Amino acid sequence: MKSSRAALLVALLLGNAFVVAWWWTSAWLLDDSTASPAEHWAIATVAVLGAAVIALRVDRFIRAWTSSSVAPTDADLRQALAAATFVALGCGFLFGSIIVLDHYVGTGAMPGDPAPWWIVGSVAWLAAGINHWIAVWWLRPALLREFGRAAVGSVATSRAWSERMWTVRVVSVPAVPLLLLAGALAGGGGSGGAAQAAIMAGAATAVVSSLLLGGMSARRLAAMRHAIRDRRRPVVDSVTEAGALQAVVGELIDESVRSQASQELFGQHVGRDVARQALEHGTELRAETRFVAVMFVDLVGSTRAASTMRPGEVVAMLNRFFDTVIRVVDQHRGFVNKFVGDEALIVFGAPVFQVEAVTQALATARELVDALAGMPEIQVGIGVSAGTVTAGNVGAAERFEYTVIGDPVNEAARLTELAKKHPGHVLASATAVGFASEAEQALWTSGDLVELRGRSKLTRLAWPVAPTRTHG
């Protein structure tokens, strides 16, 4: 606390010492100062101390306000934003009055010529601007904390802290005194060489101030660009419109991150393709006719395993099984529609259309057997069918799911039952194999016609030519 106030006092001392130096230089250039050096020093000391008193009173008010545990209201924030303006106006009025007093002490009369009044305006404006800079620098950390706590309000509500007014101050604080001094010199008096040096120094100050402003704005824009690219909240380091923009960008990034997390979670539950379709086209209870390939993958003997294994071991086995299924299916752009206990329903050609849906399904069935070869505790039955189905959202408005309905689904389910007892544990309908590419058809052979349970239509069985795995 003490070190912070010491920093404020040092800043006030240096800033107002610069104001005093400008005041004395202006008075000297115009031969306007008639008071003794001791009187000058005394009056200047009063001005500097007065500015410090004004700033410290505001500092005390801000500290009392920020120490409260209650979140500030919009009115509180506007009042705090006005504190820097109060410091600027107070110091400007103080220095203007002190200069008039100095002139009166030296001459015994109020200024009559325009030149002294030019000096009054020059120094008052410079004092207001510099002390406002100091107040903004001092108050900004506390105000940033409060704006972070505030539930209402906007930093853009105060024109005194607006980016536009900040730009005006940066340019005008050194420029306006120069113009006023030039006007005073135009009235006569003063040393031309000294005036030129003073004007050059002021112009240099204006250039440096403008460069600092430009650099600060560029850094903020770069920080926001990097924050957007890296999807992280930017640090709010201003209570101007720039700070408001930083806060809004931060909120948008947070919302984007939350939205992406929700989409990923949504995709994990219903499948990425279904999630993408729902986000792009809505979630109406509608269906469409699609030609698809359907595959069921079912564990053999899972009921017996569940009765002899610990629950944690059963879950671990199922997770390894489904992880392998999903990995192989994803490689062939299939869609794992649902898990039903230890069984998975996989669709190729919906919700995303696939030209080679059947080829991809048959290749998945063959590769899945090889992928599960490293897990001897897992035995499966795989059935593949193809044909026209109804695909879409089924259920009620409050709860629905994407699924496929049709004879190919039933046929694939019955083929899976037979596949559990087949040597290769993979069966497909010969009709489905006929829809595949010639290269894929060459890897399959057909067998007898069978009547599957629940179907009156006969199905010709097909299976891979050289099964890569035989379950005992």
N, C-alpha and C positions, 0 to 999 in steps of 0.2 A: 504493500500500500504506500509506504513512505517513498520507496524507490520510484514508484510510478508517478507520484506527485512531483518528485524531484525532476524526473524527465520532462514533465509538463512545464515546470518552472524554467528549466533550461531552454526549452523550445520557445517559451514566451519571451525570455530575456533576449535570446538571439534574434527572434523575429522582430521584436519591437525596437531592438538596437538598430536593426537595418532601417526601420521606419524613421527613427530619430536621425540616423545618418543622412537619409534622403531629405528630411526636413531641414537640417542644418545646411546641407549642400544647396538646396533650393534657396534658402534665405541668403546664403553667402553670395550665390550667383547674382541675385537681384539687389545686393547691398541692402537687404531689408532688416537685418538684425542689428539692433542698437543696444540690446541688453548686454550686461557683462557676462563673461564666461560662467561665473558662479551662478548667476541667475538662470542662464541657459541650462546648466547642469541640474539645478534644483527643479526647474519646470519639467525637464525631460524625465527626471527620476519620478516625479509625480505621475507623469503619463504612463511610464512603464509599469509602475506599481499599481496604478489604477487598472490597467489592462489585466495584470495578474489577478487582482481582486475579482474582477468580473469573471474571468475564466475559472477561478477556484470556486466561486459561488455556483456556477453552472456545474462544475465537477461534483460538488457536494450534492447538488440536486439529483444528478444522474446516478451517483452511487447509492443514494437512499432509495431511488426508484428501482434500480436493478437488483438490490438486495432482497426485494420482496419475493416470496414464493408463489405469488399469484401471477398467472400469465397476463401480459399486458393487453389492454384493449386497443382498438384502432385509435381512439382519442389519445391514449397514453403514448402510442408510437408517434403520432403527429406532433404531440407536445415535445417529445424528446428530439425529434428531427428539427424542431424550431430552435433548439438550444444553440446550435452553431450560428444560426442567423442572429440570435440575440447577442452572442459574443461579438459578431462582426459589427452590428449596428452600434452596440455599446462602445466598442473600441474606436470606431470611426468617429462617433460623436465626441468621445473623450479627447482624441487627438486634435480634432478640429477646434474644440473649445480651448484646449491648451495652447494652440498656436495663436489664437486670437488673444489669449491672456499674455502670451510672450510678447506679442506685438504691442499690447497696451503697456506692459511693464517697461518696454524699451522706448516707447515714444510718448506715452502718456495720453494716447488717443486711440480710438478705434481705427482700423484700416480704412483709408479713404480712396486710395487708388485701386484699380482692378487687380494689379499684380499680386498683392498679398492674399487676396481672396482666391486667386488661382493656386497659390501655395496651400491655402487651407483645404481646398478641394482635392488637390493632389495628394497631400499627406493623409487626409481623412480616408480617401478611397484606398490608398495603399495600406493603411492600418487596418481598415475593415477587411480587405482581401487577405492579408497575411494572417491576421488573427482567425479569420474563418478557416483558412487552410489548417492552422494549428488545431482548432476546435474539431474539425472533421477528422484529422489524424488521431486526435485523442479520443473522440467519442465513438469512432467506428467499431473497435472491438466489442465494446459493451452493447452497442446497438445491434451488431450482428448476432450476438447471443440472444438478445431479446426478440429479434425478428425470427430467430430459430424457435423460440418458445411460443411465439404468438400464434394463435389459432385464426386470427382475423387480421385484416389490414393488408396494405401493399406498400412497398417502399417507394413506389412511383406516385404516391399520393402527395408527396411534398415537393413542390417546385424548387425549394431551396436546395434539395439534394439531387435534383434531376441531372442527368448526364449533360443535357443541353446547358443548364446553368453552370455546371462544373466547367464545361468548355469555355463559356463566356468569361468565367472568373480567371481561368488560366491565362487567357489572352489579354483580358482587360486589366488585370491587376498591375502588370508592368506597363501596359500600353497607355491606359488612361492618364496616369501621372505624367508620362512623357508628353502627351498632348496638352495637358494643363500647363506643364512647365514651358512648353513651346509657346503657348499663348501668352504666358507671363513674360517671356523673353521678347516676344514680338512687341510688347508694350514699351520696350526700352530697358536699358540697364543690363548689367551682368557681363561676365567675360565670355567672349565667343568661344575661346578654346576650352574653357572649363565646361561651358554648356554643351559643347560638342562631345566632350568626354562623358558627361553625365548621360546624354541621350544615347550614346553608343552602349554604355553599360546597361541602360534600361532596355535597349533593343536586344542586347545579348540575353538578358534575363527572359524576355518574351520568347526568344527562339528556343532557349533551353526548356522553358516551361512547356512550350508546344511539343517539343520532342519527347519530353517525359510523358505528356498526356497521350501522344500517339503510341509510344511504347507500351504504356499501361493498357490501352485499349486493345492493342495487337496481342498482348500476352493473354488477356481475358478471352479473346476470340479463339486463340490457339488452344487455350486450356479447355474451352467448351468443345472445340472440334475433337481434341484427343479424348475427352470424356465420352462424347457420342460414339466415337470409333471403338473405344474400349468398353463401352456400356457400363460406365461407373458415374456416380453422382459428382458433378464439379463442385469445388470448394467455393462457397459464396463469400466473396471478399469485398463486397461493396453494398451500400444501401441506396445506390442510384438505380436507374433503369437497368444498368448492366447487372447489378445484383439480382434484380427481379427476374431478368432473363436467365441468369445462372440458376436461380431457384426453380423456375419453370422447366428449364432443361433437365434439372435434377429429378423433378417429379415425373417428367415424361420418360426419362431413362428408367426410373424405378418401376413405372407402370409397364414399360416395355419388357423389363426383366420378369416382372410378375406374370405378364401375359404369356411370355415365352415359356416360363415354368409351367403355367396352367396348360398350355398347348402340349408340352411334352408329357405332362401327367395324363392329359386327356388321351393323347396318342398311345400311351402305355396301356391304358384301360380298354380302348376300343379299336386300336390299330391306327397307324399314322395315316393311311389312305382314307379311312373313314373320318378321322378327325379333320384332315385337310378338306375333304368334301363338305363336311358339316360347317366348317368355318367359311368356306367360299360360297356355298349354295344354301345354307340354312339346314334346319332339321325337321322338315315337314314329314308327316306320316304318309309317304308315297312310295311306290315301288315301280320297277321297270323290268322288262324282259331282257335277259342277257344270256349269251352262250358262254358257258364257263366250264372249267374242269374242277371237279370236287374231289378232295382227298381226306380220308379219315386216318388218323394214327392212334392206335389204342394199345395200351400196355397189356401184356399177358400175365395173368397171375397176380395182379396188383392187390386183389382182395385178400389172397393168402399172405402176401407180403405184409399187408397192413396188420394182420393178426399176429405176426411173428416178430415184427420189427418195432422199435420204439417210434413214437410219433415224430420226433425230430429226424430220425433216420429216413422215415417215409417221405417227409417233406423235402429233405435234401436230395433223395433219389428223384422225386418228381421234378424238382428244380433243375437238376442236371439233364433230365430227359427233355423237358420243355425248352431249356436253353439250347440244346442241340437242334431240336426241331425248328425253333425260330431262326437260328443262324442259317441252316440249310435252306429254309423257305425264303428267307430274305435274299439269299444269293440268286434265287430264281424269280424274284419279284412277286412272290405269292402273298396272300393275305391270311393270317391266322385269325379266323373269324371268332372262335371261342374255344375255351377250355371247359370240358364237362367232366369233372372228376379227373380220371387219368387218360382222357381221350381229347384229341384236338381235331377241330374241323378247319380245314384249310381250303381256300378258294383261289383259283387263278382266273383272272378275267373280270373280276368285280371286287371293289367298286371301280377300279381303274381297268379300262379295256386293255386286253393283251391279244395281239395277233396270234402268237404261238402259245396260248394258254395251256393247251393239252400237252404240247411238247415239254413245256416247263414243268408241268405237274408230274409227268412220267419220269423225267430226269430227277426231279426232287425225290420221288419215291425210291429210285435206285440208289441215289447218293445217301439218302437218309439211313439205309441199311448199313452202308459202309461206315457212316459217321458214328453209328451206335455200336459198332463192332468192338470198340474199346471199353464198353460197359457190359460185361457178361451178366451182371445181375438184372439187366433190362432186356426183356423180350417184347417184341411188338408185332402187331398185325397192321398192314397198310392196304387200304382199298382205294382205287381210283376209278372215277367215272366222268363222263362229260355229256353235256347236252344243254337244253334250254331250261332256265330256271327263272323264278321271280325273285328279284333282289331289291332290297330297300329297307327302310326303317319300319319295324313292326312293333306294335305295343299300344300304349296310350300316350296322351299328351304329356303326362307327368313322368312316364318311364317307358322308354322304348330302346330298341337295339337294332343294329344293322345285321341282317341275316339273309340267307338264300333258302328258297323253298322250291321243291320240285322233285320229279322222279330221279334225276341223277344223284341227288343227295341221298335218297333212300337206297339206291343201288350201291353207292359207295359204302354206305354203312353196312349193308349185308355182305359185300365183298370183304370188308374188314373182318367180319366174323369168320368167314372161310379162310382168310389169309393167316389167321392165328394157327391153323392146323396145316397150312401148306408148307412144304419144305423151304421155300424161299421167303415165306411170310410176307410176300407182296403179290397182290392180285389186282388186275384191272379188267375192265370190259374190253373185249376185242373191238367193239364199236369205237370206244374212246381212243384206242391205239390207232385206229384207222384215220383219226383226225390229226395225228401227230405228223411231224416231218418224216421224210423217208429215212433219214439217218437214225432217228429215234425208233421208228418201226422196226428197223433191222435188229435192234437190241431186244426185241420182244418176240415171243412165240405164243400161239393160241392153242386152246385145248377144247374140251367138251362143252356142250350146251348144258346149262344147269338152271333149275328153277329156284331162284332166291326166295327166302322167306318173306312173305307179304307181297310178292309180285307175281302176277300171272304171266308176264312176258318173260321168255327165256333169255338168259344171258350167256354169251360165249366167254369163257375165261381166257385171260392172257397173263403172262408173267415174264420176267426177264429171262433171256436166253441162258445166261450163266449166273445164277445167284451167287453173290459174293459172300454170303453168310448163311449158315444153317444153324438153327436153334435146336438144341437138344431137348 
